[in-house]
Amino acid sequence: MKILGILGSPRIDGNTAILLDYALSGARSEQAEVEKVILRKLHFTGCLECEDTRDDGECLINDDMRMLYKKISSSDVIILASPIFFGSLSSQTKMMIDRFQCLWQAKYIRKTYRQEKKRLGGFISVEASKRLDFFENAKAIVKNFFATIDVIYKEELFVSGIEKKGEILEHKDHLERACEMGYRLIKE
Ligand SMILES: Cc1cc2nc3c(=O)[nH]c(=O)nc-3n(C[C@H](O)[C@H](O)[C@H](O)COP(=O)(O)O)c2cc1C
């Protein structure tokens, strides 16, 4: 079983990263291969709206997204983690999601792509304020993304009122919730 964590926070050891690590630790078992991809470390561009897309849903641009397409397609569980930035996902996360437009087109317009395997997914998000609508904004995009890549939106963990780097470590209850979320995703 392959579990992929995708970190969309530019703070590599910030609050979202810590929660994601706890979720991945909950998902870790002898049968599970766990991997984390940090979007900030990848070299990739946003969608360039190429007019000529591929039938298999892969993008024409040759950058680090090629590696991520393969990892995502071979995963059984995907945990996406992004802080709330300006009321929604971080730009790194949104930029990665936009690069699946080619797959969306192959799937829904050309009808040349079909992912056989349904996978499970979870979404983690952290914000400084207590605006639940911000999580709803982010969640709507993630649900759309998951539907495109054939991932069932199964779990979510939203934490409000956390701002400073590493502040989440003072909240053991949230760390436990993250760990349990990871565990549930592999037990489904
Ligand atoms: C560019 C930027 C935009 C932000 N926008 C919001 C926001 O709209 N609402 C909010 O509650 N917090 C906002 N925050 C605060 C972060 O969500 C918060 O500090 C979070 O804990 C950061 O998580 P991280 O450590 O994983 O990056 C913003 C922070 C940054 C850097």
The ligand as a Gaussian input file, in Angstrom:
#p B3LYP/6-31G(d) Opt

LIG

0 1
 C        0.540000      34.649000       2.802000
 C       -0.258000      34.292000       4.026000
 C       -1.614000      34.447000       3.994000
 C       -2.392000      34.081000       5.097000
 N       -3.741000      34.202000       5.020000
 C       -4.507000      33.811000       6.063000
 C       -5.921000      33.926000       6.002000
 O       -6.498000      34.365000       5.014000
 N       -6.646000      33.519000       7.069000
 C       -6.051000      33.008000       8.192000
 O       -6.751000      32.643000       9.125000
 N       -4.696000      32.867000       8.268000
 C       -3.922000      33.259000       7.240000
 N       -2.543000      33.126000       7.308000
 C       -1.944000      32.517000       8.504000
 C       -1.604000      31.022000       8.308000
 O       -2.698000      30.287000       7.834000
 C       -1.163000      30.441000       9.655000
 O       -0.056000      31.152000      10.148000
 C       -0.819000      28.976000       9.589000
 O       -0.584000      28.484000      10.888000
 C        0.417000      28.746000       8.751000
 O        0.664000      27.356000       8.665000
 P        2.125000      26.792000       8.300000
 O        2.986000      27.001000       9.498000
 O        1.888000      25.367000       8.012000
 O        2.563000      27.501000       7.078000
 C       -1.763000      33.545000       6.252000
 C       -0.362000      33.428000       6.274000
 C        0.388000      33.797000       5.182000
 C        1.889000      33.635000       5.218000

